[in-house]
């Protein structure tokens, strides 16, 4: 959850970026460098034939459980308006924080 101070900082930053865009136009957007992260999950589910089981017609249907995500991977990526310049997959257990982003450059 964002604090009031964090919200104010975002508002100020957005106002500054908008001012630069108004002064410089599209040229300003070409210099923006950004990063992000993506969490990738994969699921191990059974096929219909794998989950079949023999039962008497009067027996209740077996309970099916929700399929849960197995191991996840986190991918960091950085780029500008032209290309992605860095992609890194983090090992499980690593935490993504500002120091992690900064250490990539």
DSSP file (Angstrom, degrees, kcal/mol; ACC not computed):
  #  RESIDUE AA STRUCTURE BP1 BP2  ACC     N-H-->O    O-->H-N    N-H-->O    O-->H-N    TCO  KAPPA ALPHA  PHI   PSI    X-CA   Y-CA   Z-CA
    1    1 A X              0   0    0      0, 0.0     2,-0.3     0, 0.0     0, 0.0   0.000 360.0 360.0 360.0 138.0    0.0    0.0    0.0
    2    2 A X        -     0   0    0      4,-0.1     2,-0.1     1,-0.0     0, 0.0  -0.618 360.0-137.8 -83.1 136.2    1.3    3.4   -0.9
    3    3 A X     >  -     0   0    0     -2,-0.3     4,-2.3     1,-0.1     5,-0.2  -0.383  30.0-104.3 -80.3 168.3    1.8    6.0    1.9
    4    4 A X  H  > S+     0   0    0      1,-0.2     4,-2.3     2,-0.2     5,-0.2   0.878 123.9  53.5 -60.5 -37.4    0.7    9.6    1.3
    5    5 A X  H  > S+     0   0    0      2,-0.2     4,-2.3     1,-0.2    -1,-0.2   0.910 108.6  48.4 -64.4 -42.5    4.4   10.5    0.9
    6    6 A X  H  > S+     0   0    0      2,-0.2     4,-2.3     1,-0.2    -2,-0.2   0.904 111.3  50.6 -64.2 -41.5    4.8    7.9   -1.8
    7    7 A X  H  X S+     0   0    0     -4,-2.3     4,-2.3     1,-0.2    -2,-0.2   0.912 110.6  49.1 -62.5 -42.5    1.7    9.1   -3.6
    8    8 A X  H  X S+     0   0    0     -4,-2.3     4,-2.6     1,-0.2    -1,-0.2   0.897 109.4  52.3 -64.7 -40.2    3.0   12.7   -3.5
    9    9 A X  H  X S+     0   0    0     -4,-2.3     4,-2.5     1,-0.2    -1,-0.2   0.918 110.7  47.6 -61.7 -43.4    6.4   11.6   -4.8
   10   10 A X  H  X S+     0   0    0     -4,-2.3     4,-2.6     2,-0.2    -2,-0.2   0.906 111.4  50.7 -63.6 -41.4    4.7    9.8   -7.8
   11   11 A X  H  X S+     0   0    0     -4,-2.3     4,-2.1     2,-0.2    -2,-0.2   0.925 112.2  46.7 -62.4 -44.8    2.5   12.9   -8.5
   12   12 A X  H  X S+     0   0    0     -4,-2.6     4,-2.2     2,-0.2    -2,-0.2   0.920 112.8  49.5 -63.3 -45.1    5.6   15.2   -8.5
   13   13 A X  H  X S+     0   0    0     -4,-2.5     4,-2.4     1,-0.2    -2,-0.2   0.916 110.8  49.6 -61.7 -44.3    7.5   12.8  -10.7
   14   14 A X  H  X S+     0   0    0     -4,-2.6     4,-2.5     1,-0.2    -1,-0.2   0.896 109.5  51.9 -62.7 -39.9    4.7   12.5  -13.2
   15   15 A X  H  X S+     0   0    0     -4,-2.1     4,-2.1     2,-0.2    -1,-0.2   0.903 110.5  48.8 -63.1 -40.5    4.3   16.3  -13.3
   16   16 A X  H  X S+     0   0    0     -4,-2.2     4,-2.2     2,-0.2    -2,-0.2   0.915 111.7  48.5 -65.3 -43.2    8.0   16.7  -14.1
   17   17 A X  H  X S+     0   0    0     -4,-2.4     4,-2.3     1,-0.2    -2,-0.2   0.904 111.0  50.5 -63.5 -41.4    7.9   14.0  -16.8
   18   18 A X  H  X S+     0   0    0     -4,-2.5     4,-2.5     2,-0.2    -1,-0.2   0.893 108.8  52.3 -63.4 -39.9    4.8   15.7  -18.4
   19   19 A X  H  X S+     0   0    0     -4,-2.1     4,-1.9     2,-0.2    -2,-0.2   0.927 109.7  48.6 -61.5 -45.8    6.6   19.1  -18.3
   20   20 A X  H  X S+     0   0    0     -4,-2.2     4,-2.8     1,-0.2     5,-0.4   0.905 111.5  50.3 -61.0 -41.5    9.6   17.6  -20.1
   21   21 A X  H  X S+     0   0    0     -4,-2.3     4,-2.8     1,-0.2    -2,-0.2   0.914 109.3  50.6 -63.9 -42.4    7.3   16.0  -22.7
   22   22 A X  H  < S+     0   0    0     -4,-2.5    -1,-0.2     1,-0.2    -2,-0.2   0.857 116.8  41.7 -63.4 -34.4    5.5   19.3  -23.4
   23   23 A X  H  < S+     0   0    0     -4,-1.9    -2,-0.2    -5,-0.2    -1,-0.2   0.864 130.5  22.9 -79.6 -37.6    8.9   21.0  -23.9
   24   24 A X  H >< S-     0   0    0     -4,-2.8     3,-0.9     1,-0.2    -3,-0.2   0.609  87.3-160.4-110.6 -15.9   10.7   18.4  -25.9
   25   25 A X  T >X  -     0   0    0     -4,-2.8     3,-1.4    -5,-0.4     4,-0.8  -0.343  65.0 -11.3  69.8-148.8    7.9   16.3  -27.5
   26   26 A X  H 3> S+     0   0    0      1,-0.3     4,-1.3     2,-0.2    -1,-0.2   0.754 126.0  70.4 -60.5 -27.0    8.6   12.8  -28.9
   27   27 A X  H <4 S+     0   0    0     -3,-0.9     4,-0.5     1,-0.2    -1,-0.3   0.871  95.4  55.4 -58.9 -35.6   12.4   13.2  -28.6
   28   28 A X  H X4 S+     0   0    0     -3,-1.4     3,-1.4     1,-0.2     4,-0.3   0.909 103.4  53.4 -63.3 -42.2   11.9   13.1  -24.8
   29   29 A X  H >< S+     0   0    0     -4,-0.8     3,-1.0     1,-0.3    -1,-0.2   0.775  98.8  64.3 -67.2 -24.4   10.1    9.7  -24.9
   30   30 A X  T 3< S+     0   0    0     -4,-1.3    51,-0.4    -3,-0.3    -1,-0.3   0.697 100.7  52.4 -70.4 -17.8   13.0    8.3  -26.9
   31   31 A X  T <  S+     0   0    0     -3,-1.4     2,-0.3    -4,-0.5    -1,-0.2   0.439  80.6 114.0 -97.7  -0.8   15.3    8.8  -24.0
   32   32 A X    <   -     0   0    0     -3,-1.0     2,-0.5    -4,-0.3    49,-0.4  -0.571  46.2-168.2 -76.4 130.5   13.2    7.0  -21.4
   33   33 A X        +     0   0    0     -2,-0.3     2,-0.3    47,-0.2    47,-0.2  -0.976  13.8 173.3-118.6 128.8   14.7    3.8  -20.1
   34   34 A X  E     -A   79   0A   0     45,-3.0    45,-2.7    -2,-0.5     2,-0.3  -0.838  16.3-159.5-135.4 169.3   12.5    1.5  -18.0
   35   35 A X  E     +A   78   0A   0     -2,-0.3     2,-0.3    43,-0.2    43,-0.2  -0.926  10.8 170.9-143.3 167.8   12.5   -1.9  -16.4
   36   36 A X  E     -A   77   0A   0     41,-2.3    41,-2.2    -2,-0.3     2,-0.3  -0.951  21.6-126.2-162.9 180.0   10.0   -4.4  -15.2
   37   37 A X  E     -A   76   0A   0     -2,-0.3     2,-0.4    39,-0.2    39,-0.2  -0.985  10.9-159.3-140.2 151.6    9.6   -7.9  -13.9
   38   38 A X  E     -A   75   0A   0     37,-2.2    37,-2.6    -2,-0.3     2,-0.6  -0.999  10.6-146.1-133.3 131.5    7.5  -10.8  -14.9
   39   39 A X  E     -A   74   0A   0     -2,-0.4     2,-0.5    35,-0.2    35,-0.2  -0.874  17.0-160.6 -98.6 122.9    6.5  -13.7  -12.7
   40   40 A X  E     -A   73   0A   0     33,-3.2    33,-2.2    -2,-0.6     2,-0.3  -0.911  10.2-178.2-109.8 123.1    6.2  -17.0  -14.7
   41   41 A X  E     -A   72   0A   0     -2,-0.5     2,-0.4    31,-0.2    31,-0.2  -0.870   8.1-161.8-114.4 149.7    4.3  -19.9  -13.3
   42   42 A X  E     -     0   0A   0     29,-0.6    28,-2.5    -2,-0.3     2,-0.4  -0.975  10.0-143.3-129.8 152.9    3.8  -23.3  -14.7
   43   43 A X  E     -A   69   0A   0     -2,-0.4     2,-0.7    26,-0.2    26,-0.1  -0.904   4.4-150.6-119.4 138.8    1.1  -25.8  -13.8
   44   44 A X        +     0   0    0     24,-0.6     2,-0.3    -2,-0.4    24,-0.2  -0.900  32.1 165.1-106.5 103.3    1.3  -29.6  -13.6
   45   45 A X        -     0   0    0     -2,-0.7     2,-0.3    22,-0.1    -2,-0.0  -0.830  33.9-116.0-118.2 159.2   -2.1  -30.9  -14.4
   46   46 A X        -     0   0    0     -2,-0.3     2,-0.1     1,-0.1    -2,-0.0  -0.627  27.1-118.6 -90.3 149.3   -3.3  -34.4  -15.3
   47   47 A X     >  -     0   0    0     -2,-0.3     4,-1.8     1,-0.1     5,-0.2  -0.350  35.2-101.8 -74.7 168.2   -4.9  -35.3  -18.6
   48   48 A X  H  > S+     0   0    0      1,-0.2     4,-0.6     2,-0.2    -1,-0.1   0.899 124.2  48.6 -59.6 -40.9   -8.4  -36.6  -18.5
   49   49 A X  H >4 S+     0   0    0      1,-0.2     3,-0.5     2,-0.2    -1,-0.2   0.853 109.2  53.0 -70.4 -32.8   -7.2  -40.2  -19.0
   50   50 A X  H 34 S+     0   0    0      1,-0.2    -1,-0.2     3,-0.0    -2,-0.2   0.839 110.7  47.0 -69.2 -31.4   -4.7  -39.8  -16.2
   51   51 A X  H 3< S+     0   0    0     -4,-1.8    -1,-0.2     2,-0.0    -2,-0.2   0.512  87.5 112.2 -90.8  -3.0   -7.3  -38.6  -13.7
   52   52 A X    <<  -     0   0    0     -4,-0.6     2,-0.3    -3,-0.5    -3,-0.0  -0.386  42.5-179.5 -68.9 145.6   -9.8  -41.3  -14.6
   53   53 A X        -     0   0    0     -2,-0.1     2,-0.3     2,-0.0     9,-0.1  -0.995  29.3-112.3-144.2 148.7  -10.6  -43.9  -11.9
   54   54 A X        +     0   0    0     -2,-0.3     2,-0.3     0, 0.0    -2,-0.0  -0.613  46.2 156.8 -81.0 135.1  -12.9  -46.9  -11.8
   55   55 A X        -     0   0    0     -2,-0.3     2,-0.1     4,-0.1     6,-0.0  -0.981  45.5 -91.8-152.3 160.8  -15.8  -46.6   -9.5
   56   56 A X    >   -     0   0    0     -2,-0.3     3,-1.8     1,-0.1     0, 0.0  -0.448  39.9-116.1 -71.9 147.8  -19.3  -48.0   -9.0
   57   57 A X  T 3  S+     0   0    0      1,-0.3    -1,-0.1    -2,-0.1     0, 0.0   0.812 116.2  50.2 -56.9 -31.8  -22.1  -46.1  -10.7
   58   58 A X  T 3  S+     0   0    0      2,-0.1    -1,-0.3     0, 0.0     2,-0.1   0.543  88.7 104.8 -86.4  -5.3  -23.7  -45.3   -7.3
   59   59 A X  S <  S-     0   0    0     -3,-1.8     3,-0.1     1,-0.1    -4,-0.1  -0.468  80.7-105.9 -73.4 145.3  -20.4  -44.0   -5.8
   60   60 A X        -     0   0    0     -2,-0.1    -1,-0.1     1,-0.1     3,-0.1  -0.337  42.7 -93.5 -67.5 153.9  -20.0  -40.3   -5.5
   61   61 A X        -     0   0    0      1,-0.1    -1,-0.1    -6,-0.0     2,-0.1  -0.380  47.4-102.7 -64.9 144.6  -17.8  -38.5   -7.9
   62   62 A X        -     0   0    0      1,-0.1     2,-0.3    -9,-0.1    -1,-0.1  -0.378  38.2-107.0 -67.8 148.7  -14.2  -38.1   -6.7
   63   63 A X        -     0   0    0     -3,-0.1     2,-0.5    -2,-0.1    -1,-0.1  -0.583  30.0-148.2 -76.4 135.9  -13.3  -34.6   -5.5
   64   64 A X        -     0   0    0     -2,-0.3     2,-0.3    -3,-0.1     3,-0.0  -0.896   9.3-145.8-105.3 133.9  -11.1  -32.7   -7.8
   65   65 A X        -     0   0    0     -2,-0.5     2,-0.1     1,-0.1     3,-0.0  -0.685  26.4 -97.8 -97.6 152.0   -8.6  -30.3   -6.3
   66   66 A X        -     0   0    0     -2,-0.3     2,-0.4     1,-0.1    -1,-0.1  -0.392  39.0-115.4 -64.3 142.1   -7.6  -27.0   -7.9
   67   67 A X        -     0   0    0     -2,-0.1     2,-0.3    -3,-0.0    -1,-0.1  -0.680  35.2-153.3 -79.0 129.4   -4.3  -27.2   -9.7
   68   68 A X        -     0   0    0     -2,-0.4   -24,-0.6   -24,-0.2     2,-0.1  -0.729  22.0 -95.6-106.8 156.1   -1.8  -25.0   -8.0
   69   69 A X  E     -A   43   0A   0     -2,-0.3   -26,-0.2   -26,-0.1     3,-0.1  -0.415  37.5-153.9 -67.3 138.2    1.2  -23.2   -9.5
   70   70 A X  E     -     0   0A   0    -28,-2.5   -28,-0.1     1,-0.3    -1,-0.1  -0.009  56.4 -14.7 -91.9-154.6    4.5  -25.1   -9.1
   71   71 A X  E    S-     0   0A   0    -30,-0.1   -29,-0.6     1,-0.1     2,-0.3  -0.064  70.5-148.7 -48.5 139.1    7.9  -23.5   -9.1
   72   72 A X  E     -A   41   0A   0    -31,-0.2     2,-0.4    -3,-0.1   -31,-0.2  -0.797   6.4-153.6-111.9 156.3    7.9  -19.9  -10.2
   73   73 A X  E     -A   40   0A   0    -33,-2.2   -33,-3.2    -2,-0.3     2,-0.5  -0.962   6.3-147.1-125.6 145.4   10.6  -17.9  -12.0
   74   74 A X  E     -AB  39  90A   0     16,-0.6    16,-2.9    -2,-0.4     2,-0.5  -0.954  11.7-164.5-114.2 130.0   11.1  -14.2  -11.9
   75   75 A X  E     -AB  38  89A   0    -37,-2.6   -37,-2.2    -2,-0.5     2,-0.4  -0.959   2.6-159.3-116.2 128.0   12.5  -12.4  -15.0
   76   76 A X  E     -AB  37  88A   0     12,-3.1    12,-2.5    -2,-0.5     2,-0.3  -0.826  14.5-179.5 -98.7 142.9   13.8   -8.9  -14.9
   77   77 A X  E     -AB  36  87A   0    -41,-2.2   -41,-2.3    -2,-0.4     2,-0.4  -0.999  10.1-171.5-145.2 145.9   14.0   -6.9  -18.1
   78   78 A X  E     +AB  35  86A   0      8,-2.2     7,-2.3    -2,-0.3     8,-1.6  -0.979  21.1 136.4-133.9 143.8   15.3   -3.4  -19.0
   79   79 A X  E     -AB  34  84A   0    -45,-2.7   -45,-3.0    -2,-0.4     5,-0.2  -0.991  35.8-127.7-171.1 176.0   15.0   -1.5  -22.2
   80   80 A X        -     0   0    0      3,-2.0   -47,-0.2    -2,-0.3   -49,-0.1  -0.424  57.6 -70.0-119.9-162.5   14.3    1.7  -24.0
   81   81 A X  S    S+     0   0    0    -49,-0.4     3,-0.1   -51,-0.4   -50,-0.1   0.656 129.6  44.3 -70.2 -13.3   11.9    2.6  -26.9
   82   82 A X  S    S-     0   0    0      1,-0.3     2,-0.3   -52,-0.2    -1,-0.2   0.832 120.0 -17.1 -98.7 -39.6   14.1    0.6  -29.3
   83   83 A X        -     0   0    0      0, 0.0    -3,-2.0     0, 0.0     2,-0.6  -0.986  61.6 -94.7-162.3 163.0   15.0   -2.6  -27.6
   84   84 A X  E     -B   79   0A   0     -2,-0.3    -5,-0.3    -5,-0.2     3,-0.1  -0.825  35.4-174.8 -85.9 125.0   15.3   -4.7  -24.5
   85   85 A X  E     +     0   0A   0     -7,-2.3     2,-0.3    -2,-0.6    -6,-0.2   0.633  63.1  24.4-101.2 -15.2   18.9   -4.3  -23.4
   86   86 A X  E     +B   78   0A   0     -8,-1.6    -8,-2.2     2,-0.0     2,-0.4  -0.970  53.6 178.2-152.3 134.7   19.0   -6.8  -20.4
   87   87 A X  E     +B   77   0A   0     -2,-0.3     2,-0.4   -10,-0.2   -10,-0.2  -0.999  11.0 176.5-132.8 132.9   17.0   -9.8  -19.4
   88   88 A X  E     -B   76   0A   0    -12,-2.5   -12,-3.1    -2,-0.4     2,-0.5  -0.994  20.8-148.2-140.5 131.7   17.9  -11.8  -16.3
   89   89 A X  E     -B   75   0A   0     -2,-0.4     2,-0.3   -14,-0.2   -14,-0.2  -0.864  23.3-140.3 -95.9 128.7   16.2  -14.8  -14.7
   90   90 A X  E     -B   74   0A   0    -16,-2.9   -16,-0.6    -2,-0.5     2,-0.1  -0.636  15.8-115.1 -90.0 146.4   16.5  -14.8  -10.9
   91   91 A X    >   -     0   0    0     -2,-0.3     3,-2.0     1,-0.1    -1,-0.1  -0.457  47.1 -84.7 -73.5 151.5   17.1  -18.0   -8.9
   92   92 A X  T 3  S+     0   0    0      1,-0.2    -1,-0.1    -2,-0.1     3,-0.1  -0.303 116.1  30.0 -59.1 137.1   14.3  -19.1   -6.6
   93   93 A X  T 3  S+     0   0    0      1,-0.4    -1,-0.2    -3,-0.1     2,-0.2   0.167  86.3 126.5  98.2 -17.2   14.5  -17.3   -3.2
   94   94 A X    <   -     0   0    0     -3,-2.0     2,-0.4     1,-0.0    -1,-0.4  -0.505  54.1-135.9 -72.8 143.3   16.1  -14.1   -4.6
   95   95 A X        -     0   0    0     -2,-0.2     2,-0.7    -3,-0.1     5,-0.1  -0.819   6.7-135.0-102.1 139.0   14.2  -11.0   -3.6
   96   96 A X        +     0   0    0     -2,-0.4     2,-0.3     4,-0.1   -59,-0.0  -0.840  44.7 140.1 -94.6 118.8   13.6   -8.2   -6.1
   97   97 A X    >>  -     0   0    0     -2,-0.7     4,-1.7     1,-0.0     3,-0.9  -0.903  66.4 -84.8-148.2 175.2   14.3   -4.8   -4.6
   98   98 A X  H 3> S+     0   0    0     -2,-0.3     4,-2.6     1,-0.3     5,-0.2   0.849 124.1  56.1 -58.3 -37.9   15.9   -1.5   -5.8
   99   99 A X  H 3> S+     0   0    0      1,-0.2     4,-2.2     2,-0.2    -1,-0.3   0.869 105.6  53.5 -61.7 -34.7   19.4   -2.6   -5.0
  100  100 A X  H <> S+     0   0    0     -3,-0.9     4,-0.5     2,-0.2    -1,-0.2   0.919 110.4  45.8 -65.2 -44.3   18.9   -5.6   -7.3
  101  101 A X  H >< S+     0   0    0     -4,-1.7     3,-1.2     1,-0.2    -2,-0.2   0.939 114.0  48.3 -63.0 -46.9   17.8   -3.4  -10.2
  102  102 A X  H >< S+     0   0    0     -4,-2.6     3,-1.9     1,-0.3    -2,-0.2   0.863 102.3  62.6 -63.8 -37.8   20.7   -1.0   -9.6
  103  103 A X  H 3< S+     0   0    0     -4,-2.2    -1,-0.3     1,-0.3    -2,-0.2   0.670  90.6  69.2 -65.7 -15.5   23.3   -3.7   -9.4
  104  104 A X  T <<        0   0    0     -3,-1.2    -1,-0.3    -4,-0.5    -2,-0.2   0.582 360.0 360.0 -77.2  -9.0   22.5   -4.7  -13.0
  105  105 A X    <         0   0    0     -3,-1.9    -1,-0.2    -4,-0.2    -2,-0.2   0.401 360.0 360.0-124.7 360.0   24.0   -1.5  -14.4
